[in-house]
Amino acid sequence: MILGRIRLFLNNIYLLISKPEENEKYLKYAVYTQEKAEELEKIGTEKIKKIYTFFRYR
């Protein structure tokens, strides 16, 4: 199992190095994904606060 993960990691590194144009696409996607994750985290935090407040003052 560990060897499979290491092999996959090394394969991904090879793909990033061997294809610079794919690397750029990947990095753009990674930035986009990170921004979306932060946005969803803020939304989720606000919803949890509202639910907590609702049940606290019920």
All heavy atoms as a GROMACS GRO file, in nm:
protein
  505
    1MET      N    1   0.082  -0.118   0.000
    1MET     CA    2   0.000   0.000   0.000
    1MET      C    3   0.087   0.126   0.000
    1MET      O    4   0.062   0.217  -0.077
    1MET     CB    5  -0.092  -0.002   0.121
    1MET     CG    6  -0.186   0.113   0.127
    1MET     SD    7  -0.310   0.079   0.251
    1MET     CE    8  -0.428   0.199   0.207
    2ILE      N    9   0.188   0.128   0.085
    2ILE     CA   10   0.279   0.243   0.090
    2ILE      C   11   0.356   0.254  -0.041
    2ILE      O   12   0.372   0.364  -0.094
    2ILE     CB   13   0.378   0.229   0.208
    2ILE    CG1   14   0.304   0.234   0.341
    2ILE    CG2   15   0.486   0.335   0.204
    2ILE    CD1   16   0.253   0.371   0.379
    3LEU      N   17   0.400   0.142  -0.095
    3LEU     CA   18   0.474   0.147  -0.221
    3LEU      C   19   0.387   0.200  -0.334
    3LEU      O   20   0.435   0.273  -0.421
    3LEU     CB   21   0.528   0.007  -0.257
    3LEU     CG   22   0.639  -0.045  -0.166
    3LEU    CD1   23   0.678  -0.187  -0.206
    3LEU    CD2   24   0.760   0.046  -0.172
    4GLY      N   25   0.260   0.166  -0.332
    4GLY     CA   26   0.169   0.216  -0.434
    4GLY      C   27   0.154   0.368  -0.426
    4GLY      O   28   0.151   0.436  -0.529
    5ARG      N   29   0.146   0.420  -0.306
    5ARG     CA   30   0.135   0.565  -0.287
    5ARG      C   31   0.263   0.636  -0.330
    5ARG      O   32   0.258   0.741  -0.393
    5ARG     CB   33   0.103   0.599  -0.142
    5ARG     CG   34  -0.037   0.560  -0.103
    5ARG     CD   35  -0.068   0.602   0.036
    5ARG     NE   36  -0.202   0.559   0.071
    5ARG     CZ   37  -0.258   0.579   0.188
    5ARG    NH1   38  -0.191   0.643   0.282
    5ARG    NH2   39  -0.379   0.538   0.212
    6ILE      N   40   0.376   0.577  -0.296
    6ILE     CA   41   0.504   0.636  -0.337
    6ILE      C   42   0.516   0.635  -0.489
    6ILE      O   43   0.557   0.734  -0.549
    6ILE     CB   44   0.622   0.560  -0.271
    6ILE    CG1   45   0.621   0.584  -0.121
    6ILE    CG2   46   0.755   0.603  -0.334
    6ILE    CD1   47   0.720   0.500  -0.044
    7ARG      N   48   0.476   0.524  -0.551
    7ARG     CA   49   0.481   0.514  -0.696
    7ARG      C   50   0.390   0.619  -0.761
    7ARG      O   51   0.429   0.685  -0.857
    7ARG     CB   52   0.440   0.373  -0.741
    7ARG     CG   53   0.458   0.349  -0.888
    7ARG     CD   54   0.423   0.206  -0.929
    7ARG     NE   55   0.507   0.110  -0.859
    7ARG     CZ   56   0.461   0.008  -0.785
    7ARG    NH1   57   0.332  -0.013  -0.773
    7ARG    NH2   58   0.543  -0.073  -0.726
    8LEU      N   59   0.271   0.637  -0.707
    8LEU     CA   60   0.178   0.736  -0.759
    8LEU      C   61   0.234   0.877  -0.742
    8LEU      O   62   0.228   0.959  -0.834
    8LEU     CB   63   0.043   0.724  -0.687
    8LEU     CG   64  -0.066   0.820  -0.731
    8LEU    CD1   65  -0.103   0.796  -0.877
    8LEU    CD2   66  -0.188   0.802  -0.644
    9PHE      N   67   0.293   0.904  -0.626
    9PHE     CA   68   0.354   1.034  -0.601
    9PHE      C   69   0.466   1.062  -0.700
    9PHE      O   70   0.473   1.170  -0.761
    9PHE     CB   71   0.407   1.040  -0.457
    9PHE     CG   72   0.483   1.164  -0.426
    9PHE    CD1   73   0.417   1.284  -0.406
    9PHE    CD2   74   0.621   1.162  -0.416
    9PHE    CE1   75   0.488   1.401  -0.377
    9PHE    CE2   76   0.692   1.276  -0.387
    9PHE     CZ   77   0.626   1.395  -0.368
   10LEU      N   78   0.554   0.966  -0.720
   10LEU     CA   79   0.666   0.984  -0.812
   10LEU      C   80   0.616   1.000  -0.956
   10LEU      O   81   0.671   1.080  -1.032
   10LEU     CB   82   0.764   0.867  -0.802
   10LEU     CG   83   0.842   0.860  -0.670
   10LEU    CD1   84   0.926   0.733  -0.666
   10LEU    CD2   85   0.928   0.983  -0.651
   11ASN      N   86   0.512   0.927  -0.991
   11ASN     CA   87   0.454   0.939  -1.125
   11ASN      C   88   0.397   1.080  -1.146
   11ASN      O   89   0.416   1.139  -1.252
   11ASN     CB   90   0.346   0.833  -1.146
   11ASN     CG   91   0.297   0.829  -1.288
   11ASN    OD1   92   0.374   0.846  -1.380
   11ASN    ND2   93   0.167   0.808  -1.305
   12ASN      N   94   0.330   1.132  -1.045
   12ASN     CA   95   0.276   1.268  -1.055
   12ASN      C   96   0.386   1.372  -1.067
   12ASN      O   97   0.374   1.467  -1.145
   12ASN     CB   98   0.186   1.299  -0.936
   12ASN     CG   99   0.055   1.225  -0.942
   12ASN    OD1  100   0.011   1.184  -1.047
   12ASN    ND2  101  -0.007   1.208  -0.827
   13ILE      N  102   0.493   1.355  -0.992
   13ILE     CA  103   0.608   1.446  -1.002
   13ILE      C  104   0.665   1.441  -1.144
   13ILE      O  105   0.694   1.545  -1.204
   13ILE     CB  106   0.717   1.410  -0.899
   13ILE    CG1  107   0.666   1.430  -0.757
   13ILE    CG2  108   0.844   1.489  -0.923
   13ILE    CD1  109   0.638   1.574  -0.720
   14TYR      N  110   0.680   1.321  -1.198
   14TYR     CA  111   0.732   1.306  -1.334
   14TYR      C  112   0.642   1.378  -1.435
   14TYR      O  113   0.691   1.449  -1.522
   14TYR     CB  114   0.744   1.157  -1.370
   14TYR     CG  115   0.772   1.136  -1.516
   14TYR    CD1  116   0.900   1.158  -1.567
   14TYR    CD2  117   0.673   1.096  -1.604
   14TYR    CE1  118   0.927   1.141  -1.702
   14TYR    CE2  119   0.697   1.079  -1.739
   14TYR     CZ  120   0.824   1.101  -1.787
   14TYR     OH  121   0.850   1.085  -1.920
   15LEU      N  122   0.512   1.361  -1.421
   15LEU     CA  123   0.420   1.425  -1.514
   15LEU      C  124   0.428   1.577  -1.505
   15LEU      O  125   0.421   1.647  -1.606
   15LEU     CB  126   0.277   1.378  -1.489
   15LEU     CG  127   0.247   1.234  -1.527
   15LEU    CD1  128   0.106   1.196  -1.483
   15LEU    CD2  129   0.265   1.210  -1.676
   16LEU      N  130   0.444   1.630  -1.384
   16LEU     CA  131   0.456   1.775  -1.368
   16LEU      C  132   0.584   1.829  -1.432
   16LEU      O  133   0.584   1.935  -1.493
   16LEU     CB  134   0.453   1.812  -1.220
   16LEU     CG  135   0.318   1.798  -1.150
   16LEU    CD1  136   0.334   1.823  -1.001
   16LEU    CD2  137   0.216   1.892  -1.210
   17ILE      N  138   0.691   1.754  -1.421
   17ILE     CA  139   0.820   1.799  -1.476
   17ILE      C  140   0.822   1.782  -1.628
   17ILE      O  141   0.872   1.868  -1.699
   17ILE     CB  142   0.935   1.720  -1.411
   17ILE    CG1  143   0.947   1.759  -1.263
   17ILE    CG2  144   1.067   1.746  -1.482
   17ILE    CD1  145   1.041   1.672  -1.183
   18SER      N  146   0.766   1.673  -1.677
   18SER     CA  147   0.778   1.642  -1.820
   18SER      C  148   0.684   1.724  -1.908
   18SER      O  149   0.709   1.737  -2.028
   18SER     CB  150   0.754   1.493  -1.844
   18SER     OG  151   0.618   1.461  -1.816
   19LYS      N  152   0.578   1.780  -1.852
   19LYS     CA  153   0.482   1.856  -1.932
   19LYS      C  154   0.454   1.992  -1.866
   19LYS      O  155   0.360   2.005  -1.789
   19LYS     CB  156   0.352   1.778  -1.945
   19LYS     CG  157   0.367   1.645  -2.015
   19LYS     CD  158   0.234   1.573  -2.023
   19LYS     CE  159   0.251   1.439  -2.092
   19LYS     NZ  160   0.125   1.369  -2.101
   20PRO      N  161   0.534   2.092  -1.898
   20PRO     CA  162   0.516   2.223  -1.833
   20PRO      C  163   0.377   2.283  -1.856
   20PRO      O  164   0.322   2.347  -1.767
   20PRO     CB  165   0.624   2.311  -1.897
   20PRO     CG  166   0.721   2.219  -1.960
   20PRO     CD  167   0.648   2.092  -1.987
   21GLU      N  168   0.319   2.263  -1.975
   21GLU     CA  169   0.186   2.320  -2.001
   21GLU      C  170   0.080   2.255  -1.911
   21GLU      O  171  -0.012   2.322  -1.866
   21GLU     CB  172   0.147   2.307  -2.149
   21GLU     CG  173   0.133   2.165  -2.201
   21GLU     CD  174   0.263   2.096  -2.237
   21GLU    OE1  175   0.368   2.161  -2.236
   21GLU    OE2  176   0.258   1.976  -2.264
   22GLU      N  177   0.095   2.128  -1.884
   22GLU     CA  178   0.003   2.059  -1.793
   22GLU      C  179   0.027   2.109  -1.650
   22GLU      O  180  -0.067   2.119  -1.572
   22GLU     CB  181   0.022   1.908  -1.800
   22GLU     CG  182  -0.022   1.847  -1.931
   22GLU     CD  183  -0.171   1.865  -1.956
   22GLU    OE1  184  -0.251   1.851  -1.862
   22GLU    OE2  185  -0.207   1.894  -2.072
   23ASN      N  186   0.151   2.138  -1.618
   23ASN     CA  187   0.184   2.189  -1.485
   23ASN      C  188   0.111   2.320  -1.459
   23ASN      O  189   0.055   2.342  -1.352
   23ASN     CB  190   0.335   2.208  -1.474
   23ASN     CG  191   0.379   2.247  -1.336
   23ASN    OD1  192   0.304   2.238  -1.241
   23ASN    ND2  193   0.501   2.292  -1.324
   24GLU      N  194   0.110   2.408  -1.559
   24GLU     CA  195   0.042   2.536  -1.544
   24GLU      C  196  -0.108   2.516  -1.522
   24GLU      O  197  -0.168   2.580  -1.436
   24GLU     CB  198   0.066   2.622  -1.668
   24GLU     CG  199   0.008   2.760  -1.656
   24GLU     CD  200   0.037   2.847  -1.777
   24GLU    OE1  201   0.126   2.813  -1.856
   24GLU    OE2  202  -0.031   2.950  -1.790
   25LYS      N  203  -0.167   2.425  -1.599
   25LYS     CA  204  -0.311   2.396  -1.582
   25LYS      C  205  -0.338   2.341  -1.442
   25LYS      O  206  -0.435   2.378  -1.377
   25LYS     CB  207  -0.358   2.294  -1.686
   25LYS     CG  208  -0.365   2.345  -1.826
   25LYS     CD  209  -0.412   2.234  -1.918
   25LYS     CE  210  -0.399   2.271  -2.063
   25LYS     NZ  211  -0.433   2.159  -2.151
   26TYR      N  212  -0.250   2.253  -1.398
   26TYR     CA  213  -0.267   2.192  -1.266
   26TYR      C  214  -0.260   2.298  -1.156
   26TYR      O  215  -0.339   2.300  -1.063
   26TYR     CB  216  -0.161   2.084  -1.244
   26TYR     CG  217  -0.156   2.032  -1.103
   26TYR    CD1  218  -0.252   1.942  -1.058
   26TYR    CD2  219  -0.059   2.074  -1.014
   26TYR    CE1  220  -0.250   1.895  -0.928
   26TYR    CE2  221  -0.055   2.028  -0.885
   26TYR     CZ  222  -0.152   1.939  -0.842
   26TYR     OH  223  -0.149   1.893  -0.714
   27LEU      N  224  -0.161   2.388  -1.167
   27LEU     CA  225  -0.145   2.491  -1.066
   27LEU      C  226  -0.264   2.586  -1.063
   27LEU      O  227  -0.310   2.626  -0.956
   27LEU     CB  228  -0.015   2.568  -1.087
   27LEU     CG  229   0.113   2.487  -1.060
   27LEU    CD1  230   0.236   2.570  -1.098
   27LEU    CD2  231   0.121   2.444  -0.916
   28LYS      N  232  -0.316   2.621  -1.180
   28LYS     CA  233  -0.435   2.706  -1.186
   28LYS      C  234  -0.553   2.636  -1.120
   28LYS      O  235  -0.630   2.698  -1.046
   28LYS     CB  236  -0.469   2.742  -1.331
   28LYS     CG  237  -0.376   2.842  -1.392
   28LYS     CD  238  -0.414   2.874  -1.535
   28LYS     CE  239  -0.319   2.971  -1.598
   28LYS     NZ  240  -0.354   2.999  -1.738
   29TYR      N  241  -0.567   2.507  -1.147
   29TYR     CA  242  -0.675   2.430  -1.087
   29TYR      C  243  -0.658   2.420  -0.936
   29TYR      O  244  -0.754   2.432  -0.860
   29TYR     CB  245  -0.683   2.290  -1.149
   29TYR     CG  246  -0.789   2.204  -1.089
   29TYR    CD1  247  -0.923   2.230  -1.114
   29TYR    CD2  248  -0.757   2.099  -1.006
   29TYR    CE1  249  -1.022   2.154  -1.058
   29TYR    CE2  250  -0.855   2.021  -0.948
   29TYR     CZ  251  -0.988   2.048  -0.975
   29TYR     OH  252  -1.085   1.971  -0.918
   30ALA      N  253  -0.534   2.402  -0.892
   30ALA     CA  254  -0.507   2.393  -0.748
   30ALA      C  255  -0.542   2.524  -0.678
   30ALA      O  256  -0.602   2.523  -0.569
   30ALA     CB  257  -0.360   2.356  -0.724
   31VAL      N  258  -0.508   2.637  -0.739
   31VAL     CA  259  -0.541   2.767  -0.681
   31VAL      C  260  -0.692   2.785  -0.677
   31VAL      O  261  -0.749   2.829  -0.576
   31VAL     CB  262  -0.473   2.881  -0.761
   31VAL    CG1  263  -0.527   3.017  -0.719
   31VAL    CG2  264  -0.323   2.875  -0.742
   32TYR      N  265  -0.760   2.749  -0.787
   32TYR     CA  266  -0.906   2.760  -0.794
   32TYR      C  267  -0.970   2.675  -0.685
   32TYR      O  268  -1.060   2.719  -0.614
   32TYR     CB  269  -0.954   2.716  -0.932
   32TYR     CG  270  -1.103   2.698  -0.942
   32TYR    CD1  271  -1.188   2.808  -0.954
   32TYR    CD2  272  -1.160   2.570  -0.937
   32TYR    CE1  273  -1.326   2.792  -0.962
   32TYR    CE2  274  -1.297   2.553  -0.945
   32TYR     CZ  275  -1.379   2.664  -0.958
   32TYR     OH  276  -1.515   2.647  -0.964
   33THR      N  277  -0.923   2.552  -0.670
   33THR     CA  278  -0.977   2.460  -0.569
   33THR      C  279  -0.956   2.516  -0.428
   33THR      O  280  -1.046   2.510  -0.344
   33THR     CB  281  -0.911   2.322  -0.582
   33THR    OG1  282  -0.930   2.274  -0.715
   33THR    CG2  283  -0.970   2.222  -0.486
   34GLN      N  284  -0.839   2.571  -0.402
   34GLN     CA  285  -0.810   2.629  -0.271
   34GLN      C  286  -0.903   2.746  -0.242
   34GLN      O  287  -0.957   2.758  -0.132
   34GLN     CB  288  -0.664   2.674  -0.263
   34GLN     CG  289  -0.627   2.738  -0.132
   34GLN     CD  290  -0.634   2.642  -0.014
   34GLN    OE1  291  -0.615   2.523  -0.030
   34GLN    NE2  292  -0.663   2.694   0.102
   35GLU      N  293  -0.924   2.832  -0.341
   35GLU     CA  294  -1.014   2.947  -0.321
   35GLU      C  295  -1.156   2.901  -0.294
   35GLU      O  296  -1.225   2.955  -0.206
   35GLU     CB  297  -1.010   3.038  -0.443
   35GLU     CG  298  -0.878   3.113  -0.458
   35GLU     CD  299  -0.867   3.187  -0.590
   35GLU    OE1  300  -0.954   3.171  -0.678
   35GLU    OE2  301  -0.768   3.262  -0.605
   36LYS      N  302  -1.203   2.801  -0.367
   36LYS     CA  303  -1.338   2.748  -0.346
   36LYS      C  304  -1.349   2.685  -0.207
   36LYS      O  305  -1.451   2.700  -0.140
   36LYS     CB  306  -1.374   2.644  -0.453
   36LYS     CG  307  -1.418   2.704  -0.581
   36LYS     CD  308  -1.544   2.782  -0.558
   36LYS     CE  309  -1.606   2.828  -0.686
   36LYS     NZ  310  -1.724   2.910  -0.666
   37ALA      N  311  -1.246   2.613  -0.165
   37ALA     CA  312  -1.248   2.550  -0.032
   37ALA      C  313  -1.257   2.656   0.078
   37ALA      O  314  -1.333   2.639   0.174
   37ALA     CB  315  -1.124   2.464  -0.014
   38GLU      N  316  -1.183   2.764   0.062
   38GLU     CA  317  -1.189   2.872   0.162
   38GLU      C  318  -1.328   2.936   0.163
   38GLU      O  319  -1.382   2.966   0.270
   38GLU     CB  320  -1.082   2.976   0.132
   38GLU     CG  321  -0.942   2.926   0.160
   38GLU     CD  322  -0.834   3.020   0.112
   38GLU    OE1  323  -0.867   3.127   0.055
   38GLU    OE2  324  -0.715   2.988   0.132
   39GLU      N  325  -1.386   2.955   0.046
   39GLU     CA  326  -1.520   3.013   0.036
   39GLU      C  327  -1.623   2.922   0.105
   39GLU      O  328  -1.707   2.969   0.183
   39GLU     CB  329  -1.556   3.032  -0.111
   39GLU     CG  330  -1.691   3.093  -0.136
   39GLU     CD  331  -1.721   3.105  -0.284
   39GLU    OE1  332  -1.628   3.132  -0.362
   39GLU    OE2  333  -1.838   3.085  -0.321
   40LEU      N  334  -1.616   2.793   0.077
   40LEU     CA  335  -1.709   2.699   0.138
   40LEU      C  336  -1.689   2.689   0.288
   40LEU      O  337  -1.785   2.670   0.364
   40LEU     CB  338  -1.695   2.560   0.073
   40LEU     CG  339  -1.745   2.552  -0.070
   40LEU    CD1  340  -1.710   2.416  -0.130
   40LEU    CD2  341  -1.895   2.574  -0.078
   41GLU      N  342  -1.565   2.701   0.333
   41GLU     CA  343  -1.537   2.698   0.476
   41GLU      C  344  -1.605   2.817   0.545
   41GLU      O  345  -1.665   2.802   0.652
   41GLU     CB  346  -1.386   2.703   0.500
   41GLU     CG  347  -1.348   2.694   0.645
   41GLU     CD  348  -1.198   2.697   0.666
   41GLU    OE1  349  -1.123   2.728   0.573
   41GLU    OE2  350  -1.157   2.668   0.780
   42LYS      N  351  -1.597   2.935   0.484
   42LYS     CA  352  -1.663   3.053   0.542
   42LYS      C  353  -1.814   3.034   0.548
   42LYS      O  354  -1.878   3.063   0.649
   42LYS     CB  355  -1.630   3.177   0.459
   42LYS     CG  356  -1.489   3.226   0.475
   42LYS     CD  357  -1.464   3.348   0.388
   42LYS     CE  358  -1.320   3.390   0.393
   42LYS     NZ  359  -1.292   3.503   0.303
   43ILE      N  360  -1.872   2.983   0.440
   43ILE     CA  361  -2.016   2.960   0.435
   43ILE      C  362  -2.057   2.859   0.542
   43ILE      O  363  -2.153   2.879   0.616
   43ILE     CB  364  -2.060   2.912   0.295
   43ILE    CG1  365  -2.042   3.025   0.193
   43ILE    CG2  366  -2.203   2.863   0.296
   43ILE    CD1  367  -2.058   2.981   0.048
   44GLY      N  368  -1.982   2.750   0.550
   44GLY     CA  369  -2.011   2.647   0.650
   44GLY      C  370  -2.000   2.699   0.792
   44GLY      O  371  -2.085   2.669   0.878
   45THR      N  372  -1.898   2.779   0.819
   45THR     CA  373  -1.881   2.836   0.952
   45THR      C  374  -1.998   2.926   0.989
   45THR      O  375  -2.050   2.920   1.102
   45THR     CB  376  -1.749   2.916   0.959
   45THR    OG1  377  -1.641   2.829   0.926
   45THR    CG2  378  -1.726   2.975   1.097
   46GLU      N  379  -2.042   3.008   0.896
   46GLU     CA  380  -2.156   3.096   0.922
   46GLU      C  381  -2.283   3.016   0.949
   46GLU      O  382  -2.359   3.048   1.040
   46GLU     CB  383  -2.178   3.192   0.805
   46GLU     CG  384  -2.074   3.301   0.796
   46GLU     CD  385  -2.070   3.387   0.920
   46GLU    OE1  386  -2.177   3.427   0.970
   46GLU    OE2  387  -1.958   3.414   0.969
   47LYS      N  388  -2.306   2.911   0.873
   47LYS     CA  389  -2.425   2.829   0.893
   47LYS      C  390  -2.422   2.760   1.030
   47LYS      O  391  -2.524   2.751   1.097
   47LYS     CB  392  -2.440   2.727   0.781
   47LYS     CG  393  -2.481   2.791   0.651
   47LYS     CD  394  -2.513   2.691   0.544
   47LYS     CE  395  -2.551   2.768   0.419
   47LYS     NZ  396  -2.656   2.707   0.345
   48ILE      N  397  -2.306   2.710   1.067
   48ILE     CA  398  -2.293   2.645   1.198
   48ILE      C  399  -2.319   2.745   1.310
   48ILE      O  400  -2.387   2.714   1.408
   48ILE     CB  401  -2.155   2.577   1.212
   48ILE    CG1  402  -2.149   2.456   1.120
   48ILE    CG2  403  -2.128   2.538   1.356
   48ILE    CD1  404  -2.013   2.393   1.109
   49LYS      N  405  -2.267   2.867   1.294
   49LYS     CA  406  -2.291   2.970   1.396
   49LYS      C  407  -2.440   3.001   1.407
   49LYS      O  408  -2.492   3.018   1.518
   49LYS     CB  409  -2.214   3.098   1.360
   49LYS     CG  410  -2.067   3.090   1.388
   49LYS     CD  411  -1.999   3.221   1.351
   49LYS     CE  412  -1.850   3.215   1.372
   49LYS     NZ  413  -1.784   3.340   1.331
   50LYS      N  414  -2.509   3.010   1.296
   50LYS     CA  415  -2.652   3.039   1.297
   50LYS      C  416  -2.730   2.927   1.365
   50LYS      O  417  -2.822   2.951   1.444
   50LYS     CB  418  -2.704   3.062   1.155
   50LYS     CG  419  -2.660   3.192   1.096
   50LYS     CD  420  -2.710   3.208   0.954
   50LYS     CE  421  -2.659   3.337   0.892
   50LYS     NZ  422  -2.700   3.353   0.753
   51ILE      N  423  -2.695   2.802   1.335
   51ILE     CA  424  -2.762   2.688   1.396
   51ILE      C  425  -2.736   2.687   1.547
   51ILE      O  426  -2.828   2.667   1.627
   51ILE     CB  427  -2.716   2.556   1.331
   51ILE    CG1  428  -2.768   2.548   1.188
   51ILE    CG2  429  -2.761   2.435   1.412
   51ILE    CD1  430  -2.709   2.434   1.107
   52TYR      N  431  -2.612   2.713   1.585
   52TYR     CA  432  -2.575   2.716   1.727
   52TYR      C  433  -2.655   2.824   1.799
   52TYR      O  434  -2.711   2.802   1.906
   52TYR     CB  435  -2.425   2.740   1.742
   52TYR     CG  436  -2.382   2.760   1.884
   52TYR    CD1  437  -2.370   2.652   1.970
   52TYR    CD2  438  -2.354   2.887   1.934
   52TYR    CE1  439  -2.332   2.670   2.102
   52TYR    CE2  440  -2.316   2.907   2.064
   52TYR     CZ  441  -2.305   2.798   2.149
   52TYR     OH  442  -2.267   2.816   2.278
   53THR      N  443  -2.661   2.943   1.739
   53THR     CA  444  -2.735   3.054   1.799
   53THR      C  445  -2.883   3.020   1.811
   53THR      O  446  -2.947   3.048   1.913
   53THR     CB  447  -2.717   3.183   1.715
   53THR    OG1  448  -2.577   3.211   1.706
   53THR    CG2  449  -2.789   3.300   1.778
   54PHE      N  450  -2.939   2.958   1.709
   54PHE     CA  451  -3.079   2.920   1.710
   54PHE      C  452  -3.111   2.827   1.828
   54PHE      O  453  -3.205   2.848   1.903
   54PHE     CB  454  -3.118   2.853   1.578
   54PHE     CG  455  -3.258   2.799   1.577
   54PHE    CD1  456  -3.367   2.881   1.561
   54PHE    CD2  457  -3.280   2.661   1.592
   54PHE    CE1  458  -3.496   2.830   1.562
   54PHE    CE2  459  -3.408   2.610   1.592
   54PHE     CZ  460  -3.517   2.695   1.576
   55PHE      N  461  -3.031   2.723   1.844
   55PHE     CA  462  -3.058   2.627   1.951
   55PHE      C  463  -3.019   2.681   2.089
   55PHE      O  464  -3.076   2.642   2.190
   55PHE     CB  465  -2.984   2.496   1.924
   55PHE     CG  466  -3.054   2.411   1.820
   55PHE    CD1  467  -2.996   2.392   1.696
   55PHE    CD2  468  -3.176   2.353   1.847
   55PHE    CE1  469  -3.060   2.315   1.600
   55PHE    CE2  470  -3.241   2.276   1.752
   55PHE     CZ  471  -3.182   2.258   1.628
   56ARG      N  472  -2.924   2.772   2.094
   56ARG     CA  473  -2.881   2.828   2.222
   56ARG      C  474  -2.991   2.916   2.282
   56ARG      O  475  -3.012   2.913   2.403
   56ARG     CB  476  -2.755   2.910   2.201
   56ARG     CG  477  -2.699   2.964   2.326
   56ARG     CD  478  -2.567   3.032   2.300
   56ARG     NE  479  -2.519   3.091   2.425
   56ARG     CZ  480  -2.433   3.189   2.431
   56ARG    NH1  481  -2.385   3.240   2.320
   56ARG    NH2  482  -2.393   3.236   2.547
   57TYR      N  483  -3.057   2.994   2.199
   57TYR     CA  484  -3.158   3.087   2.249
   57TYR      C  485  -3.298   3.037   2.231
   57TYR      O  486  -3.393   3.112   2.236
   57TYR     CB  487  -3.141   3.224   2.182
   57TYR     CG  488  -3.010   3.289   2.217
   57TYR    CD1  489  -2.910   3.301   2.122
   57TYR    CD2  490  -2.987   3.336   2.345
   57TYR    CE1  491  -2.788   3.359   2.154
   57TYR    CE2  492  -2.866   3.394   2.379
   57TYR     CZ  493  -2.767   3.406   2.282
   57TYR     OH  494  -2.649   3.462   2.314
   58ARG      N  495  -3.315   2.912   2.216
   58ARG     CA  496  -3.446   2.852   2.197
   58ARG      C  497  -3.522   2.835   2.322
   58ARG      O  498  -3.488   2.823   2.430
   58ARG     CB  499  -3.427   2.714   2.132
   58ARG     CG  500  -3.544   2.676   2.053
   58ARG     CD  501  -3.512   2.556   1.975
   58ARG     NE  502  -3.642   2.492   1.958
   58ARG     CZ  503  -3.663   2.372   1.925
   58ARG    NH1  504  -3.562   2.293   1.902
   58ARG    NH2  505  -3.781   2.324   1.911
   0.00000   0.00000   0.00000
